[in-house]
Each structure stands twice: as structure tokens, then as C-alpha cells.
Amino acid sequence: MMRASLLVGALFVVACGPKVTGADTDAGVDGSTQTCEPGTSEACYTGAPGTQGVGPCAEGTRTCNADGQWSPCGGEVVPVGEICANTADDNCNGTVDEDGDADGDGFTVCGGDCCDTPNDGCGDPNLVNPGAFEAAGNTVDDDCDGQVDNIVAANCDAALTSDSANALDYAAAMDLCQTTTENPGDTKWGVISANFTLADGSGVPNVDQRSIRPAFGSTAVQSGGAFAVLSTGGAAATGQTAPAFRDFQRSGVIGTSSGFPSDFVTANGGTLPNSPGCPELLAGTAALDPVMLTLRLRTPTNAKSFSFSMNFMSSEYPEWTCSPYNDFFVALLDSSFSGTPANPADKNLAFYTSPSSTVFPIGVNLAFGDTGLFRQCLDGATGCGGGATSGTTTACENTTELVGTGMDLLNPGPQPVFAGEPGVCGANNLLGGGTGWLTTTGNVVGGEIITLRIAIWDVSDGFYDSLAIVDNFQWSVEASEPGTVLNKPKH
């Protein structure tokens, strides 16, 4: 079904989803599959109820074929999208050349809305307009571009520079390929702005702390051709350059610091939230070696939530698991969403809720208590560093994604990495471990402007670096349970 719109003297043609009411069938009296008497004919109409005989819409005729099955309805005229300024009632609703906004979505018929009423055949007209994103598999032209289910593969990150200074490139590396403006007249969804700062929104992070990579060791992209890497040390795996690899335990500290995100800390009673059963963090008031990517976005009109894939790796594992030195990763969402399930009061989507309703901030402490989310590691003792809570993990699955990262090497032995370090947790520990791919989700209001702050920083000291890989940003037409879980299947 096609919709045409005349705007400023030009004729635009766009398509909506299919609409077929179907035809009646009659079971054969003898139990056969015959549904009609061969050779008979009758009137038929497959348009929406109430439109027959309105405007040009008229019935057709169907004929019973030799096999006892009805032919398609021939000669009928059914509603199509209103063609602006042609003096005809194309959609057969009793009004000629209307340019209304019947669904109240802010887009008029002649302004490109290809589905303004249920009679236009798209299911929920409010979710179909030029400000929507194309949702997969619903047989609807969600964004009114004239094509149904034309999901465009993320291809905007195939040729990005690894050490790009343009923060918009890092949005592209996450597969946010479309840009827009803050102008209220701009109804297109997309990235409005992007910038790098320290954790409190001030200053500029060290250039070594962010990169765009087609792979990180053996960790492969989830979508498109690259992903974004943020690190409290070097954002490079072994052998990578621009920026160059920095040993996660022995290269020293970046040396920058800032305050924490003030709204996040205030919402948590003036401190950083901690994992249950772990020692109090020695965080003070400073985020050490911080890097924050802030994205300002206009959401699609049909979006109710978004998700992205993330992978957290840390050389704090296993010695400093559940210690005062655990590094922090946050994904802080500012949205006007007030529905259910509610977004977190402290805005941080980077948390895991266990089956027993215990809440863990995303980080190396996911390895404490066998949550099942810290999986790229070697099983064994944890928390053998001074001041840490000792434990054991059995949730490690393998170290496949650590290979080639620099965290896959055997810990170099009992000699201290820095003065006072007691050594390693056994003979077979690696230099680090990781979560593997996780999915982080938050809820939004369609068409609103949101801010998403993604940040990582060292806690208590600048030693033993951590990093986060971010990829595969996706919108959804359904609200989701906010938080972070094991990775969802790729789309």
C-alpha cells in the first residue's frame, strides 16, 4: 500500500505496512477441502470495515475456481494513503485532502506520516512516522521511508581512526550512526552531541584512555566493524598502537583525577555504592584516572527502551576482588521516563540484581559470591591482597576473550608489583579477568532528548587498571527491565 504526500508543490510517495482483512471460507459439507461451488461468483471487499462505498472505495468480484477455492478479489478499490491536494478521498474516510494528525504523534499526513489512523494498516499509528526507527520483523514501514523492515546494518564504524579525538566517532563505534540537532523543529532521532570529560564533567581525560578498535585481543565486535574502549590505563591490547599498549599492572598511573558524578553520589547518600560483603571503599572524594563519554540523544518516537553490549575487564582480579580498591564503571541515564519498570533512582544502569535481589555494581566484585557474570577468568582464590575479603570463585567459564588482551598472561610471580603487595593468589593466576559480554538496558520516552554518561575510573588508588568495551547500541519498541544481565543474542 502506497501513500503519497504533496508538500510545497512536490509529490512524495511512502509505504505503510500491509493490510488484508481476508475473505470468508466455507467448509465443504462432505468434509472435503472445497470452500465454494466451482464457477460461482460473488461480491467481495478486503478494505477496512466502514470504508466500502465511501469515496472511491468499492467492492469487487471473486470467482470460485475449479479446485473449489476463491480467486483473489478483483476490481475492488480499497483505501490508500491520502494523496494531498488531488481533490479525492483516497483513504475513504469521508474527507477530501485532509492534512490531519489523527494519531497525535506530531506528524501530519502531508508532513510524511504514512500511517495516521488504524485504517492505514500499520497497527498502532502513533508509533509510525518519520521520527521512528525501523523495528525488525513487524512488517510495518515504521519510519515512513517507503520500505518495510529495511533494517540497515551498522556500517558507520568501518573506517574510524583508532585514536580519534572526535567523540562522535565513539558514538558511531557503538553503532549510533544517525545524527540530529537540538532544534525542536528537527524531528529526526539520533546523536545530538558527544564529548569526553573526567568523571565529574570537567577537564579532559588522557588520550591513551580511549580508543576505537575492530577487536581487542580475541574479543570480537558485537555489531558493525568496531567498538569503543574506555580504560583507567591504556585503551589498547597487546601489540595495538594509537594509542599504544600499556601494561595494566606495571605501567604506572595516568595521574588524573576529578570529583565523582555529583548526582550519582548524592543519590547514594554521599558515597559510592558497594558490593555486599566487601570492605568499605577508600574512595574519598576523588575519581582517579577517570574517563567519561557523554552522549546527548533524541530518541525515536517509537522507542521505549535501548540497550548496549559491554564487556568489563580488570587487572584487579583476583588479588583485589572485594577490596577497598575496586574500580568503577557507570552508565548514567537522564530521561523523563516515569513508567514501569522504573529506571534506577541514582540513574546508573550498570548494576546487576541477583535472583535473591542482591544488587552488585558492575565491576570486578561480580567475581565475589559467584554471581555468574564474571566469567572470563580462572577459577580459584580471590581477595588475597591486603585488606581484601578472601573468597573463591567457581563461575569462570574460560579465558577465550582475554587472549591477546594483555590480561591473559600468567601473573609474574611472588615479587611485588608495587611496594607492600603481598603477591599473587596461587601459581596459575592471570594478570586479570573479565565479565564477558553483558547487556545494559534503560527505558526512555519516545521523541525525548536524553543524556547517557558512560564512565570508568580507579577507586582508592590508580594502580591495577580496568577497561570497558562498549558496542551494539539498539533501540526497542518495548520497555525493558533496567540494569545489566548476561548478553542478549545478537540481532
PyMOL commands that set and color helices and strands:
alter all, ss='L'
color gray80, all
select helices_A, chain A and resi 118-120+125-127+167-173+207-209+262-267+364-367+400-402
alter helices_A, ss='H'
color red, helices_A
select strands_A, chain A and resi 2-7+10-15+41-44+60-63+190-197+210-213+215-216+219-220+227-231+257-258+287-298+305-314+328-334+351-353+359-361+380-382+391-393+433-443+449-458+466-476+483-486
alter strands_A, ss='S'
color yellow, strands_A
deselect
rebuild
show_as cartoon
